[in-house]
């Protein structure tokens, strides 16, 4: 039995306040079922509500608490009605990526049993690929630094060798892990190297990294063509690695292929810290109604446990993560549990009850 985990919990704004506690409860139940003690949860403030209350969207105390934690579980942040004086929205989750140098944005696209995607081909209901976006530079390097004058505005894309190399290394390591699990073992660089010098540089660095991983197949694709192929033949992909903005767009497309953002988990991972959060936002239009789908948050929490197993060498954490993922699949498997954003009536309470019941059956 390992020492209790210390987890930083950031519920944030909107529906984040509704989906966080059920996720924490599932984590605790899964840990105890696998013979581990309950985690110590440190609840921290950040986001639009924190900005109104404290005058800061990401207080130093929250940053310090995140640095001290074994992992960070973040629900959702932001509110379009609460903005900075310059008119921009509050995106403390992106600020946290830069603070903790979380350079690998990991966006899995795994079909959940019983949840049909929008494509007719049956292969599209058994997807399992990953979009990895470089999360600290690219076009997002202009965050807060863009230039706007009369008749003109500019944002600058920044691609560095260090940033590209480490995220591509991450992608190839992930592909090796997946290959060991019987998956394809392929990494595709998604770029626009035929147009932009910065993207041609990205591709050169990617090829250099690929040369050090001869056991993994490398591929290249232009972002526009890959977006089309993700709709035509998404089952052909394994691991995709790309620049920040391209990854932001493609990861939402990937979420749409597996049933929507309510089914899409994510992680932002660095060398020393990692944040796990659903791909969706705070959805203030349905906040407080109970209509939110907590599944992406549950899956993000399961990802967190699997990452902790690798970081700490504790197999029980991986077992707990798999237990959660299997329970989620069980809950949706027969197709009768349909979340509200997919036209059903299942919200936070119904989905939480179904997943808990499935988890209890597996534990029992």
N, C-alpha and C positions, 0 to 999 in steps of 0.2 A: 504494500500500500504506500502510495506516494504522499508527500505532504499536501495539504489542501491547496488547490489553485487559488490565486488571487486574480479576479477578473474585474476589469473596469467596465461599467455598464452606463451607456449614454443613451437614454430614451429619446432625447431631442424634442421634436415638435410633432404636432398633428397626430396621425395614427400611431406614431412611434410610442406614444404614451399608453396605447392600448395593447400593442403586440409585444412589449418588452417583458412584462412580468410572466406571461405564459411561456415565453421562450426560456427565461431563467428557471422556471419551475421544471421544464422538460430536461434542461441540462442537469439540474440537481438529481432528478429521478434517474436519469441514465447513468450518471456517475455512481450513484449508490448501488444501482443494479449490477454494476461491473466491479463492485468491491472497493470503490474509492470514496473518500469522505466528501461531504458537501463542499463546494467551492465557497470562498469568501468573496462576496460581491461588494464592490465599491461603486456606489451610484454617484455619477458626476453630471454637472450641468454644462450644456453647450447648445448652440443653435439660436434660432430667432427668439424663443422665449427667454433664454439667458441674456440676450442682447437687451431686451426690454427691461428685464429685472435687474441686471448687473451692469449694463452699459458695455458689456463685452460678449461677443459671440463665442469666443473660445478662451475662457479665463485661464490664467497661469496655473491655478490650482488644478484645473482639469487636465492641462498638459502634463503637469507633474504626476497626477494620479495615473494617467495613461502610461507614462514612462515606467512607473513602478510596477505596473500590472504584468501578469504573465501573458495576457491577451486582452483585447478590447472588443466588446460587443456593442455595436451602434445600431440604433433602429432607423431613424429618419430625421432629417433636419431641414429647416427652412420654412418660410411662409411668404408668398408673393405680396402680402399686404404689409409686411415688415421689411424695410429696406434700409440700407445705409444712406447717408445724406447725398451721395452721388447717384442714387437711383438703382444701384445694383443690389441683387438679392444676397441674403446672408447664406453663405455656403461654408459653414465651419468645418464640415467633413473634408473639404478640399484643403482648407488651411491645416488640418491635422495631418494630412498626407505629407505636406511639405515640412511640417514641424518634426515628424518622426521619420522622414525620408522613406516613405512607403512607395517604392518605385515600381512594384509589380502589381498591377490591377488584374486580379484573377476573376474571370466571369464564366463559370461553367454553364453549359447548356445541356442539361441531362433531362430527358423526358421522365416525368413521374408517371408511374403506372396508373392507367385510368383517366389520364388527362390528355385529351387529344389536342394536337396542334392544328393550325389552319390548313395544312397541306393534305391533299387527298392520298398521296402515296403512303402505304402502311409503314414504309421504312422511316418516314418522318415522325412516327410516334415512338421511335426507339433511338433517339438521338443521344449522343454522348461526345461532345467536343468542348473545347475551352478556348475562349478569347482572352488573350493577355495584352493589356495595354500598358505602355510605359506611362507612369503616373506623375512624374515630377518635372517633365519638360515638354517638348513638342510645342504645340500652339498654346497650351495652358501655361507655358512659361511667361506669357504676357498678362497673366492674371494680375490686375491692379496696375499694369504698366503700359497699357495701350495708349496710343496717341490719337487725340481727336481735335481737329481744327475745323474752321469753316470750309465746308466742301470736301473734307477728306478725313479718313480715320484709318489707323494702321494697328495691327497686332503682329508681332514677330514670332515666328516659329524657331525654336532652338533645339537642335539635335546634336548631342555631344557623343564622343566615342565612349566615355565612361558610362553614360546613361543607357546608350543603346546596347553596349556590350553586356552589362549586368542583367538587363531584362531579357536579352536573347539567351544568355547562359541559363537564366531561370526557366525559360521556355523549354530549352533542350533537356534540362534536368527533369522537368515535369514529364516530358515526352518519354524519357527513359523509365520513369516510374510507371507510367501508363503502359508502356510496352511490356514491362515485367508482369502486368496484370492481364496481358493478352490483347491489348489494344494496338492500334496501328503503328505507333512509333514514328510520327511524322510532325515536322514543324513547318508551317507556312509563314513566310514574311509577307505582310500586307503593306504595300507602300504606294507611292506615286512617283517612282524613280524615273519614269519617262518624261516627267514635267519639271520636278523640283530638284534643285541641287542638293538640298537638305535630305531628300528622300533617296537620292542616288548614294549619298554618303551613308545613310542608314543601311542600304542594301549591302554596301561593301563591308560594313562592320558585321552585319548578319552573316555574310558568307565566311568571314574570318572565324567567327564563333562556330559556325557549322562545321568547318574543317577540323575542329577539335572534338567533334561528336560524330565520327563516321558511322556509328551504329544506328543513327537516326536519319531518316530520309528528310531532305530539305526541299522546300518548294518556294516559289515566288508567285505573287499575284498582285495586280493593281487593284486598289480599293474599290473602284467602281465595278470592275468585272467580278470581284469576289462577292460584293453585295448581291449581284445577280445570281451567282452560283449558290449562295447561301439559301436563296429561295428555290432554286431549281433542284439542287442536289446537296442538301446540308449534311447528309449522312457520309459524305466523302471527306469531311474534315476531321482533324484530330486536335492538334494544338495550333493556334494562330497567334502570332505576335505582331504588334503594330504600334504606331505612334498614338499619343494620348487622345487627340480628337477623333481620329479614325476609330480607335477602340471604343470611345464613348458611343459613337453611332452604331457600330457593328454589334456591340454587346446588347443594345436595346433590340436590334433586329433578331439577335439570337434568342433573347427572352420571348419575343413574339412567336418564335417557332416552337417553343415548348409550352405555350399556353398563357404567356403574358408576364409582366413584371412581378405579379404576385407569386409566381412560381420560381423566380430567378434569384439565387443567392449570389454573394460576391465576397471577395476579400481584397484588401490592400496590404501587401506584404513587403517588408524591408528586411534588412539583415538582422535587426535587433527587436523589431516590434511588428505587430500585425493587427489590423482592424477587420472585423467581420460584420457585414451589414447587407440587408436586402438591396437589390438593384433599384427598387422603387423609391419614390420620394415620400414626403410627409402627407400628401393627399388631404389638404385642409378642407376640401369640399365634403369629405365624408367623415372627418374626424369627429369622434363622439357618438357616431351613429351605430357602431358595432358592425359595420359592413366590411371592414378591412379584412384582407386575406393575410393571415400571419405565416403562411407556409414558407415564403422566401426567408423570413426571419428565422424560422425553425431550421431550415436547411443551412443558413449561414452559421447558426450556432453549432450544427453538426460538423460543418467545415472547420470551425474553430477547434473542436475537440480533436479532429484528425490532424490538424496542423500541430497542436500541442503534443500529440503522440510522437510526431517526428522530432520536434524540438527538444522534448524532455526524455525521449526514449521510454515512454510509459505506454505499453501496449493496451492497457485498460482504457486509455482515453480514446484510442482508435475504435475499440469495441463499443464504447459508449456512443461515439459519433455514428457508427454503422447501425447501432440499435435505433437511434433516432431516425436515420434515413429510411431504414426498413419499415419503421412504424408509420412514417409519412406515406410511403408507397402503399402499405396495407390499408391505410385510411381511405385512399382515393381509388384503390384498385378496381372496385366493382362499378365505378362511374356514377354512383348515386350522390356522392358528395361533390357539389358544384359550387364554387365560390361566386360571389355576387358579380365580380367583374367579368365572369364568363357566362353570365345570364342566369345563374342559380340564386339560391337564397342563403347559402352558407357564409357566415361571417366569422368574426373572431371566436365567439363562443362555440359555435357548432364545429368548426374545424379543430379548435383546441380540444374539445371533448372527444372528437373522433380519433385524433392522434394520440391522446392520452390513453384511450381505451385500447388502441392498437399496441401501444407501448406496454400497457399492463398485460396484455395477452402474451406478448413476447417474453416479458419478464417471468410471467407465471409458467 
